[in-house]
Amino acid sequence: MEDLYLGKTNYKVIGQRPIRHDGADKVTGKAIYTADLQLPNMAHGKLIRSPHAHAKIKRIDVSQALAVPGVLAVVTADDFPDLAEKIAMMGEAGAVNLQHLAGNCLAKDKVLYKGHAVAAVAAINTHVAEEAAKKIVVEYEPLPSVTWVLDAMKPDAPILHDDLRTDELGQKGDKPTNVSVHIAFEQGNPAEGFKQAEIIVEREFRTASVHQGYIEPHAAVAMWNEDGRLKIWTATQGSFTCRQQTAELLQIPVSQVLVVPCEIGGGFGGKIAVYLEPVAALLSRKCGRPVKMTMQRAEVFEGTGPTPGSYMRVKLGAKKDGTLVAGEAWLAYDCGAFPGGMIGPGSMCVFSCYDIPHARVDGYDVLNNKPKVQAYRAPGSTQAAFATEQVIDELALQLKLDPIEIRLKNAAKEGTRRVDGPVYPRIGFIETLEAARNSEHWKSPLTGKNRGRGIASGFWFNIGGASSCSASVMEDGTVSLIEGSTDIGGTRTSIAMQLAETLGITSDDVRPQVADTDSVGYTFLTGGSRVTFATGLAAYKLGLDLQAQMRDRAARLWKCSVDEVQVEDGTYSYKDQKLTFKELAAKLAQSALEPVVGRSSVNPEGSTNGFATHIADVEVDPETGKVTILRYTAIQDAGKAIHPSYVEGQMQGGAVQGIGWAMNEEYFFDKNDQMRNASFLDYRMPTCLDVPMIETIIVEVPNPGHPFGVRGVGEAPIVPPPAAMANAIQRATGIRFTDLPMSPPKVWKALQK
């Protein structure tokens, strides 16, 4: 990327805090979300879901539902094409078993979790659809179920898929199992490393499943036209990913599917997989009308993808001065009803913050009777950090070392090799620790009974991936920008700002739009903290394209060579003639010169490597077990903060979600493996009454792989909070909590002992 690097620090747009381009529509309610969409002659769809955690489907009788006046169509898994043995490559997302993907949309032969969708009905309105859905008769044969990851690994555990064999280090097992994958990473000689250690700490940790908690439920509208074209409006994090998944499930060409991404009310990784889209499409094809489907909140909890529950065992060995010499981690993450969970990134992240010469990680992807897991902000890393950061903290306590100093002594830096192989380029982990040590928060005294201060760090890769955008220059000097990254956290503006900086105009002079899949080149999903980095890089290259065309037009106006036209901060000049970008655009409109239209596409590989360090002050009430957060600071390396307010917002939002994960949130199952808290009334998420203002410190260590030094920022903030809270509670109570959540009943019981 050296050829693109600007090497500037005196930016005019980047680092400023302009009002977001979509702000007015969002705050006035004019923004169009999927549930707002109304089409002529539109039908409404409703799913029927399994009441059992595990059962054979003996029979489905839809006759009574079809007899209800106003019912237009009913579909079951039999309406999908035959997908047996079909594997599809989903671009950067890798290979996907289509039978599993379809089976998660509508169950075939067996239901694998409470809330598993079984059939769907379309009717003239949602009330008729609900009434008809209740009349679909499903005969089940209940089977034993399992929801805890270690129980699912036992030899006598109920088996979810009779044809599943463990892929163990590249070798397939010979008997049915719930363990889909065993992966291992190793460097050095761990056995020798532990012999060199003068102190060893080993602990076990458990975490419950939690949900992303996005405020907008899943929704989709599908219209299958008579000409064979399928049009979908949906709340998705990736319109092209949605297009490909839907096309593959329905076995039609991607060119026959058009996906229009509506505004999205949060996703955090949970709105990548399709749930409603192919079902609504099948209903639409049957009834000949557009079909809208919207989930209720209980359906979101029970029928979409939470995080993995996990069991982890982490062992670290160190010298007496705190130098780490060896590490071992054994991780088992559940993946829910179908293979393909978050054990891969979890295993890569467990030791990612530290330089450990001798290390081994074993990771297991385990099926159980819970919804198929999906990504949730740095998927797999939060659980891993909860374990490792507490063991680091315990080493610091036993060795009487400052918790920041022990981290600084072992911090990963440029040239450090992760246990899974990659060697870090220039990264900013040490700088986040130094910023924490120098912060007013860390230097301030914490006094009083039952109070403690904890610190923890975390890592996320931050991916690249394909992005495309195009633009045209208007006669008034504004630029119409078309891009394909759905906007969850203000990325319209962060991308527009990078284009504006490149062109030397203001961000208000760029009009960004998120386009449908027919209107812009392929763009990978909004996830992996990739958009401001990768789509921003595309915007930068687009700016260079527009700038080159503007120079060409200026040269033709001034009757000189292109090389004689100079450009600086958006002003074009030749000898004593000068025109600003706006003035030149107006001149072009008045001349016979062709319009300026540009485009770009990129596919940057590798990670931008994001590190965060958080500080938490807490007070524990010994009479109730309630933990009050007194103060909280999030520090993170953003590379270069394009829009500091958005960076701070990501840091604060991730911290609050991580605090919820730490203190209250969990999927609570009864003895029949039924989720008993599938509503926001019972699923306890933090509110403004539970957290203080999250203080933020942005560190900027430029990423050498981006012209402005950008690193992704959306995911690393959720990684440190559970460990930071646990370390703070340990300092306050002397008790180390190794299970999440650390809810008041758990804390109270531990204090009574």
C-alpha positions in Angstrom: 0.0 0.0 0.0 3.0 2.3 0.0 2.1 3.6 -3.4 -1.2 4.9 -2.1 0.0 6.2 1.3 -0.6 10.0 1.5 1.6 10.6 4.5 -0.5 13.6 5.5 -1.4 14.6 9.0 -3.1 18.0 8.3 -6.3 16.5 7.1 -9.2 18.9 6.4 -12.1 16.3 6.6 -10.7 13.3 8.4 -10.7 13.6 12.1 -13.6 16.1 12.0 -17.1 15.4 13.4 -19.7 16.3 10.7 -23.4 15.5 11.1 -24.1 12.1 9.6 -25.7 12.1 6.2 -28.6 9.9 7.2 -29.2 11.7 10.5 -32.3 13.8 9.6 -34.1 10.8 8.2 -33.3 8.6 11.2 -34.4 11.1 13.9 -37.5 12.2 12.1 -38.7 8.7 11.3 -38.5 9.0 7.6 -35.9 6.3 7.1 -37.4 3.2 5.5 -37.0 0.0 7.5 -38.2 -3.3 6.1 -41.2 -3.5 8.4 -42.3 -0.1 7.0 -42.5 -1.4 3.5 -46.0 -1.6 1.9 -46.5 -3.1 -1.6 -49.7 -3.4 -3.6 -51.5 -6.7 -3.0 -49.0 -7.7 -0.3 -49.5 -10.9 1.7 -48.2 -11.5 5.2 -46.3 -14.6 6.3 -46.1 -16.3 9.7 -43.9 -19.2 10.9 -44.9 -22.1 13.1 -42.1 -23.2 15.4 -41.2 -26.3 17.3 -42.3 -26.5 21.0 -39.6 -29.2 21.6 -35.8 -28.9 21.9 -35.3 -32.1 20.0 -37.9 -34.3 18.2 -38.6 -36.2 15.0 -41.2 -34.8 12.7 -43.6 -37.6 12.1 -46.2 -35.8 10.1 -47.2 -32.3 9.0 -50.9 -31.7 8.1 -51.6 -28.3 6.5 -55.1 -28.9 5.3 -56.8 -27.1 8.1 -54.6 -24.1 7.6 -55.3 -24.0 3.9 -59.1 -24.1 4.6 -59.0 -20.8 6.6 -60.5 -18.0 4.6 -57.8 -15.6 3.4 -55.0 -18.1 3.5 -53.0 -18.0 0.2 -50.1 -20.5 0.6 -48.3 -22.8 3.0 -44.7 -24.1 2.7 -42.6 -26.7 4.5 -39.1 -27.9 4.0 -40.3 -30.1 1.2 -40.8 -26.9 -0.9 -37.0 -26.4 -1.0 -35.2 -28.1 -3.9 -33.2 -31.2 -3.1 -30.0 -29.8 -1.4 -28.5 -33.1 -0.2 -24.7 -33.1 -0.5 -24.6 -29.6 -1.9 -21.8 -27.3 -0.8 -21.7 -23.7 -2.0 -18.7 -21.3 -1.8 -19.9 -18.0 -0.3 -17.0 -15.8 -1.2 -15.0 -14.6 1.9 -17.5 -16.5 4.1 -16.2 -19.8 2.8 -18.0 -23.1 2.1 -21.5 -23.6 3.3 -23.5 -26.8 3.6 -26.8 -25.9 1.9 -28.8 -28.7 3.5 -27.8 -27.3 6.9 -28.6 -23.7 5.8 -32.0 -24.7 4.5 -32.6 -26.9 7.5 -32.2 -23.9 9.8 -34.8 -21.9 7.8 -37.4 -24.8 7.8 -36.7 -28.0 9.7 -36.7 -31.3 7.7 -37.2 -34.7 9.4 -36.1 -33.4 12.9 -36.4 -30.2 14.9 -33.2 -29.4 16.7 -34.1 -26.6 19.2 -37.1 -25.0 20.8 -38.2 -22.4 18.3 -36.9 -24.2 15.2 -39.1 -23.1 12.2 -41.2 -25.9 10.8 -43.7 -24.4 8.4 -44.9 -21.0 7.1 -48.3 -19.7 6.0 -49.1 -16.6 3.9 -52.4 -14.9 4.2 -54.2 -11.6 3.3 -53.2 -10.1 6.6 -51.0 -11.0 9.6 -54.0 -11.8 11.8 -55.3 -14.5 9.4 -51.8 -15.8 9.0 -51.4 -16.2 12.8 -54.8 -17.9 13.1 -53.9 -20.3 10.2 -50.4 -21.1 11.5 -52.0 -22.4 14.7 -54.1 -24.9 12.6 -51.0 -26.5 11.1 -50.8 -29.9 12.8 -47.3 -31.3 13.4 -46.9 -34.7 15.0 -43.6 -34.9 16.9 -41.7 -37.8 18.5 -39.7 -36.1 21.3 -36.1 -37.1 21.7 -33.5 -36.5 24.5 -31.9 -33.1 24.3 -28.7 -31.4 25.5 -27.8 -27.7 25.9 -24.5 -27.6 27.8 -21.4 -28.0 25.7 -19.6 -30.5 27.9 -22.7 -32.7 28.2 -23.0 -32.7 24.4 -19.4 -34.1 24.1 -20.1 -37.1 26.2 -20.2 -40.5 24.5 -23.8 -41.1 25.6 -25.1 -37.6 24.6 -28.1 -37.3 22.3 -26.8 -37.1 18.7 -28.2 -34.3 16.6 -27.0 -35.5 13.2 -26.5 -39.2 12.6 -24.2 -38.5 9.7 -21.8 -36.1 11.4 -18.2 -37.2 12.0 -15.6 -35.2 13.8 -13.0 -33.5 11.5 -10.0 -33.9 13.8 -6.9 -32.2 12.5 -7.9 -33.1 9.0 -9.0 -36.7 9.7 -12.7 -37.8 9.8 -13.9 -39.9 12.7 -15.7 -43.2 12.3 -18.8 -42.8 14.5 -21.7 -40.3 15.0 -20.8 -37.4 17.2 -21.7 -33.9 18.3 -18.2 -32.6 17.9 -17.9 -31.3 14.3 -14.3 -30.0 14.5 -11.2 -30.3 16.6 -8.6 -27.8 15.7 -5.1 -27.3 17.2 -2.5 -24.6 17.0 1.0 -25.0 18.5 4.3 -23.1 18.5 7.5 -23.9 20.3 7.5 -26.8 22.8 4.8 -26.2 25.5 6.0 -29.1 27.7 9.5 -27.7 27.8 8.1 -24.2 28.3 6.2 -25.2 31.4 9.4 -26.8 32.8 11.0 -23.4 32.5 8.2 -21.7 34.4 8.6 -20.7 38.0 4.9 -20.1 38.5 2.0 -21.8 36.8 -1.7 -20.8 37.0 -4.5 -22.9 35.5 -8.2 -22.2 35.8 -11.5 -23.3 34.2 -14.1 -20.9 32.9 -17.7 -21.1 31.7 -19.9 -18.7 29.8 -23.5 -18.8 28.8 -25.1 -18.0 25.4 -26.1 -14.3 25.0 -27.9 -12.5 22.2 -26.8 -9.5 20.2 -30.0 -7.7 21.3 -30.5 -5.5 18.2 -33.6 -3.3 18.6 -35.1 -4.2 15.2 -36.4 -7.7 14.8 -35.7 -9.7 11.6 -37.9 -8.7 8.7 -38.1 -9.5 5.0 -40.3 -8.8 2.0 -40.0 -11.1 -1.1 -41.7 -10.7 -4.5 -41.2 -13.5 -7.0 -42.2 -12.1 -10.3 -43.8 -14.0 -13.2 -40.6 -13.4 -15.2 -38.7 -15.5 -12.7 -37.0 -12.6 -11.1 -37.0 -12.5 -7.3 -36.8 -9.2 -5.5 -36.1 -9.0 -1.7 -36.2 -6.1 0.7 -34.6 -7.0 4.0 -32.7 -6.0 7.1 -29.4 -7.5 6.4 -25.7 -6.8 7.1 -24.8 -8.0 3.6 -27.1 -7.7 0.6 -24.7 -9.7 -1.6 -24.4 -12.4 1.0 -28.2 -12.5 1.3 -28.5 -12.7 -2.5 -26.1 -15.6 -2.8 -27.5 -17.6 0.2 -31.1 -17.2 -1.1 -30.1 -18.1 -4.7 -28.2 -21.2 -3.6 -31.0 -22.4 -1.4 -33.6 -21.9 -4.1 -31.2 -23.2 -6.8 -31.6 -20.2 -9.1 -28.9 -18.0 -10.6 -27.8 -15.0 -8.5 -28.6 -12.9 -11.5 -32.3 -13.7 -10.9 -32.2 -12.3 -7.3 -32.2 -8.6 -6.5 -31.7 -7.6 -2.9 -32.6 -4.2 -1.7 -31.0 -3.5 1.7 -33.3 -1.4 3.9 -32.2 0.6 6.9 -31.0 -1.7 9.6 -31.8 -1.3 13.3 -28.7 -3.1 14.6 -27.1 -6.4 13.7 -23.7 -6.9 15.5 -23.2 -10.0 13.4 -26.7 -11.5 13.9 -28.1 -10.4 10.6 -25.8 -12.1 8.2 -27.5 -15.5 7.8 -30.8 -15.8 6.1 -33.9 -16.9 8.0 -37.0 -15.3 6.5 -35.8 -14.4 3.0 -36.0 -17.8 1.3 -39.2 -18.7 3.1 -40.9 -15.5 2.1 -39.7 -16.2 -1.5 -41.2 -19.7 -1.5 -44.5 -18.3 -0.2 -44.5 -15.5 -2.8 -43.9 -18.0 -5.6 -46.8 -20.1 -4.5 -49.3 -17.3 -3.9 -48.2 -14.9 -6.7 -48.0 -11.9 -4.4 -45.2 -10.1 -2.5 -45.0 -11.5 1.1 -43.8 -9.7 4.2 -42.5 -11.6 7.2 -41.5 -10.0 10.5 -40.4 -11.8 13.7 -41.7 -11.2 17.2 -39.1 -10.7 19.9 -39.5 -14.3 21.3 -38.8 -15.6 17.7 -35.6 -13.5 17.6 -34.3 -15.0 20.8 -35.4 -18.6 20.1 -35.0 -18.8 16.4 -31.9 -16.7 15.5 -28.3 -17.0 16.4 -26.8 -16.2 19.8 -23.2 -16.5 20.8 -21.7 -19.8 21.8 -21.8 -21.0 25.3 -18.4 -22.1 26.3 -16.1 -24.1 28.6 -12.5 -23.1 28.7 -9.4 -24.3 30.5 -6.4 -21.9 30.3 -2.9 -22.5 31.8 -0.1 -20.0 31.8 3.5 -20.4 33.0 5.8 -17.4 33.8 9.1 -16.5 35.3 9.2 -14.7 38.7 9.7 -11.4 36.9 6.4 -12.0 35.1 7.8 -13.1 31.7 5.4 -15.5 30.1 7.1 -18.7 28.9 4.3 -21.2 28.1 0.6 -21.4 27.6 -2.1 -24.0 27.0 -5.8 -23.5 26.2 -8.5 -26.1 25.8 -11.7 -24.5 24.4 -15.1 -26.1 23.8 -17.7 -23.7 22.2 -21.2 -24.8 21.3 -22.3 -24.1 17.7 -26.0 -24.9 18.3 -28.0 -27.1 16.0 -25.7 -27.1 12.9 -21.9 -27.2 12.5 -19.9 -24.0 11.9 -19.4 -22.0 15.1 -16.9 -19.6 16.4 -14.3 -21.9 17.8 -11.9 -21.0 15.0 -11.5 -17.3 15.8 -11.8 -18.1 19.6 -8.8 -20.3 19.3 -6.9 -17.8 17.3 -7.7 -15.0 19.8 -7.1 -16.7 23.1 -3.4 -15.8 23.3 -3.4 -13.0 20.7 -2.5 -10.2 23.0 0.8 -11.7 24.2 4.1 -13.0 23.1 4.2 -16.6 24.4 7.1 -18.6 22.9 5.7 -22.0 23.8 1.9 -22.4 23.4 -0.8 -24.9 22.3 -4.5 -24.3 21.7 -7.1 -27.1 21.3 -10.5 -26.0 20.1 -13.8 -28.0 19.7 -16.9 -27.0 17.8 -19.8 -28.8 19.5 -23.4 -29.2 18.4 -26.3 -29.0 20.9 -30.0 -28.3 21.0 -29.8 -24.5 20.8 -30.3 -22.2 17.9 -27.4 -22.2 15.4 -24.9 -19.6 16.7 -24.1 -16.5 14.8 -21.4 -13.9 15.0 -21.6 -11.3 17.8 -19.0 -8.5 17.7 -15.5 -10.3 17.7 -17.1 -13.7 17.7 -15.3 -16.1 20.0 -12.8 -13.5 21.3 -14.8 -12.2 24.3 -15.1 -15.7 25.8 -11.3 -16.4 25.3 -10.3 -13.0 26.8 -12.5 -13.7 29.8 -10.3 -16.7 30.5 -6.8 -15.5 29.6 -7.1 -12.0 31.1 -8.1 -13.4 34.4 -5.2 -15.9 34.5 -2.9 -13.0 33.6 -4.4 -11.0 36.5 -3.9 -13.9 38.9 -0.3 -14.2 37.9 0.1 -10.4 38.6 -1.4 -10.9 42.0 0.7 -13.9 43.0 3.9 -12.2 41.7 2.9 -8.9 43.3 3.2 -7.1 39.9 1.2 -4.2 38.6 -1.5 -5.6 36.2 -0.5 -3.1 33.5 3.2 -3.8 33.8 2.8 -7.5 33.5 0.9 -6.9 30.3 3.5 -4.5 28.9 6.2 -7.0 29.7 4.5 -9.6 27.5 2.6 -7.5 25.0 2.4 -8.5 21.4 4.2 -6.1 19.1 5.5 -5.9 15.5 7.2 -9.2 14.8 5.3 -11.2 17.4 4.0 -14.6 16.0 0.5 -15.6 17.1 0.0 -19.2 18.1 -2.0 -19.8 14.9 0.9 -18.6 12.7 0.6 -15.0 11.5 3.3 -12.5 12.4 2.1 -9.0 13.4 3.0 -6.0 11.4 2.9 -2.6 13.1 0.2 -2.8 15.8 -0.8 -0.6 18.7 -1.4 -2.9 21.7 1.5 -1.4 23.7 0.2 2.1 23.1 -3.2 1.2 24.5 -1.6 -0.1 27.7 0.6 3.0 28.0 -2.5 5.2 27.5 -4.3 3.2 30.2 -1.3 3.6 32.6 -1.1 7.4 31.8 -4.9 7.9 32.1 -6.5 10.1 34.7 -8.7 7.1 35.6 -5.8 4.8 36.4 -3.9 7.4 38.3 -6.9 8.4 40.4 -7.3 6.8 43.9 -10.1 4.3 44.5 -11.1 4.2 48.2 -13.9 2.7 50.2 -15.1 -0.8 51.3 -16.0 -3.5 48.8 -14.5 -1.6 45.9 -12.1 -2.8 43.2 -10.4 -1.7 40.0 -9.8 -4.2 37.2 -8.1 -4.0 33.8 -8.3 -6.3 30.8 -7.2 -6.2 27.1 -8.6 -7.7 24.0 -8.0 -8.3 20.3 -9.9 -8.7 17.1 -8.5 -9.3 13.6 -10.5 -6.7 11.6 -10.8 -8.2 8.1 -10.6 -6.8 4.6 -12.7 -8.2 1.8 -14.2 -7.0 -1.4 -15.8 -3.6 -1.7 -17.0 -1.6 -4.7 -18.3 2.0 -5.2 -19.0 4.5 -7.9 -19.7 8.2 -8.1 -20.6 11.0 -10.5 -19.7 14.6 -10.3 -22.8 17.0 -10.3 -22.7 20.3 -12.0 -22.9 22.1 -8.7 -19.7 20.4 -7.6 -21.3 17.8 -5.3 -20.5 14.1 -5.7 -23.1 11.3 -5.8 -21.5 8.3 -4.1 -23.0 4.8 -4.6 -21.6 2.0 -2.3 -22.7 -1.4 -1.3 -22.0 -1.6 2.5 -25.1 -1.5 4.5 -24.8 1.2 7.2 -25.1 0.1 10.8 -22.9 2.5 12.6 -22.5 5.6 10.4 -20.4 4.2 7.7 -22.1 6.2 5.0 -20.4 9.2 6.5 -17.0 7.6 7.3 -16.8 6.5 3.6 -18.0 9.8 2.3 -15.4 11.6 4.4 -12.5 9.6 2.9 -13.8 10.4 -0.6 -14.1 14.0 0.3 -10.6 14.1 1.8 -9.1 12.6 -1.4 -11.0 15.1 -3.6 -10.3 18.1 -1.4 -14.0 18.9 -0.8 -16.2 18.9 2.3 -18.1 15.8 3.5 -21.4 17.6 3.0 -20.5 17.8 -0.7 -20.6 14.0 -1.0 -24.1 12.4 -1.1 -23.7 8.8 -0.1 -26.2 6.1 -0.9 -26.3 2.4 -0.1 -27.4 0.7 -3.3 -29.1 -2.6 -4.2 -27.2 -5.6 -5.6 -28.0 -4.6 -9.2 -26.7 -1.1 -8.8 -23.2 -1.5 -7.4 -20.3 -4.0 -7.7 -20.0 -6.9 -5.4 -19.4 -5.8 -1.8 -18.8 -8.2 1.1 -20.9 -7.9 4.2 -20.9 -5.2 6.9 -19.0 -7.1 9.6 -15.6 -8.0 10.7 -14.9 -4.3 11.3 -14.2 -4.0 7.6 -16.3 -1.2 6.2 -14.5 2.0 7.1 -11.2 0.2 6.2 -12.1 -1.7 3.0 -15.0 0.3 1.5 -13.1 3.4 2.7 -10.1 2.2 0.6 -12.4 1.8 -2.4 -13.7 5.4 -1.8 -10.1 6.6 -1.7 -9.3 4.8 -5.0 -12.5 6.2 -6.4 -11.4 9.7 -5.5 -8.1 9.2 -7.3 -10.1 8.1 -10.4 -12.4 11.2 -10.2 -9.4 13.4 -9.6 -7.6 12.0 -12.7 -10.7 12.6 -14.8 -11.1 16.1 -13.5 -7.4 16.8 -14.4 -8.1 15.5 -17.9 -11.1 17.8 -18.3 -9.2 20.8 -16.9 -6.3 20.1 -19.3 -8.8 20.1 -22.2 -10.4 23.3 -21.0 -7.0 25.0 -20.7 -5.6 23.3 -23.8 -2.6 22.0 -22.0 -1.2 18.5 -21.1 -2.6 16.6 -18.2 0.8 16.6 -16.6 0.8 20.4 -16.5 -2.4 20.5 -14.4 -1.6 20.6 -10.7 -4.0 19.5 -7.9 -3.7 20.6 -4.3 -6.4 20.4 -1.6 -9.1 20.3 -4.3 -7.9 23.2 -6.4 -6.8 22.6 -10.0 -4.3 25.0 -11.5 -2.3 25.6 -14.7 0.1 28.6 -14.7 -2.0 31.5 -13.4 -5.3 29.8 -13.9 -7.0 28.2 -10.9 -10.4 26.5 -10.3 -11.7 24.9 -7.2 -13.4 21.5 -7.6 -16.8 23.1 -7.5 -15.8 25.8 -10.1 -14.3 23.2 -12.4 -17.5 21.0 -12.1 -19.6 24.0 -13.1 -17.3 24.7 -16.1 -17.6 21.1 -17.3 -21.4 21.4 -17.2 -21.3 24.4 -19.4 -18.9 22.9 -21.9 -19.3 20.0 -24.3 -17.0 17.7 -22.2 -18.3 14.4 -21.1 -19.6 13.9 -17.5 -17.2 12.7 -14.8 -18.2 9.3 -13.6 -15.8 7.1 -11.6 -15.7 3.7 -10.1 -13.4 1.4 -8.0 -13.2 -2.0 -6.5 -10.8 -3.4 -4.0 -10.2 -6.7 -2.2 -7.6 -6.0 0.6 -6.3 -9.2 2.2 -5.2 -9.7 5.8 -6.1 -8.1 9.1 -5.9 -4.6 10.4 -5.4 -5.9 13.9 -7.4 -4.0 16.6 -6.4 -3.9 20.3 -8.4 -2.5 23.2 -7.7 -2.1 26.9 -10.5 -1.3 29.4 -10.4 -0.1 33.1 -13.4 -0.8 35.4 -14.1 0.4 38.9 -16.8 -1.4 40.8 -18.5 -1.6 44.2 -20.1 -4.8 45.4 -23.0 -4.8 47.8 -22.4 -7.8 50.2 -26.0 -7.9 51.2 -27.5 -8.3 47.7 -24.6 -9.3 45.4 -25.3 -6.3 43.2 -22.3 -4.9 41.4 -22.3 -1.1 40.7 -20.0 0.3 38.1 -18.4 3.4 39.5 -16.3 4.3 36.5 -15.4 2.8 33.2 -12.8 3.7 30.6 -12.3 2.2 27.1 -9.0 2.6 25.3 -8.5 1.5 21.7 -6.1 1.8 18.8 -8.2 3.1 15.8 -5.2 3.5 13.5 -6.7 6.8 12.4 -10.1 8.0 13.7 -12.0 9.1 10.5 -15.0 10.4 12.5 -14.0 10.4 16.2 -17.6 10.5 17.4 -18.4 7.3 15.6 -15.2 5.7 17.0 -16.2 6.7 20.5 -19.7 5.5 19.9 -18.4 2.0 18.8 -16.2 1.9 21.9 -19.0 2.9 24.2 -21.6 0.6 22.6 -19.2 -2.4 22.6 -18.3 -1.8 26.3 -21.9 -1.6 27.4 -22.7 -4.8 25.5 -19.7 -6.5 27.1 -20.8 -5.3 30.5 -24.3 -6.8 29.9 -22.6 -10.1 28.9 -20.5 -9.9 32.1 -23.2 -9.1 34.6 -26.6 -10.3 33.6 -27.2 -11.6 30.1 -27.7 -15.3 29.5 -30.0 -17.8 27.8 -31.7 -19.5 30.7 -32.9 -23.1 30.0 -35.2 -25.2 32.1 -34.9 -28.9 32.7 -36.7 -29.5 29.3 -34.1 -27.3 27.5 -36.8 -24.6 27.0 -35.5 -21.0 27.0 -37.4 -19.3 29.8 -36.4 -15.7 29.3 -37.1 -15.0 25.6 -38.2 -11.4 26.0 -36.6 -8.1 26.9 -38.6 -8.2 30.1 -36.7 -11.3 31.3 -33.5 -11.1 29.3 -31.7 -8.6 31.4 -29.8 -6.1 29.2 -28.1 -3.0 30.7 -29.9 0.3 30.6 -28.7 3.9 31.3 -29.4 3.2 34.9 -26.9 0.3 35.0 -23.7 1.9 33.6 -21.9 5.2 34.0 -20.8 7.3 31.0 -18.2 5.2 29.3 -15.0 7.3 29.0 -13.0 6.8 25.9 -9.4 7.3 24.9 -8.6 6.9 21.2 -5.0 5.7 20.3 -3.8 6.2 16.8 -1.1 3.9 15.5 -1.5 4.1 11.7 -2.2 0.9 9.8 0.4 0.7 7.1 -2.1 -1.1 4.8 -4.4 1.9 4.4 -3.7 5.4 2.9 -5.2 7.1 5.9 -4.0 4.5 8.5 -7.5 3.2 9.3 -8.0 0.2 11.5 -11.5 -1.4 12.1 -13.0 -0.4 15.5 -16.4 -2.0 15.8 -15.6 -5.3 17.5 -12.6 -5.1 19.8 -14.5 -3.0 22.3 -16.7 -6.0 23.4 -13.7 -8.2 24.1 -12.3 -6.8 27.4 -15.4 -6.0 29.5 -16.2 -9.4 31.1 -12.6 -9.9 32.1 -12.2 -6.3 33.3 -15.3 -6.6 35.4 -14.2 -10.0 36.8 -10.8 -8.6 37.7 -12.4 -5.6 39.4 -14.8 -7.8 41.4 -11.9 -9.9 42.5 -10.1 -6.9 43.8 -13.3 -5.8 45.6 -14.2 -9.2 47.2 -11.1 -11.4 47.0 -13.2 -13.9 45.1 -12.4 -14.9 41.5 -15.5 -15.5 39.4 -15.0 -17.9 36.5 -18.6 -18.3 35.3 -20.6 -15.8 33.3 -22.8 -14.0 34.0 -21.7 -12.6 37.3 -25.3 -11.9 38.3 -26.3 -10.7 41.8 -27.5 -14.2 42.9 -24.2 -15.8 41.9 -22.2 -13.0 43.6 -24.3 -13.2 46.7 -23.9 -16.9 47.0 -20.2 -16.7 46.6 -20.0 -14.0 49.3 -21.9 -16.1 51.7 -19.4 -18.9 51.4 
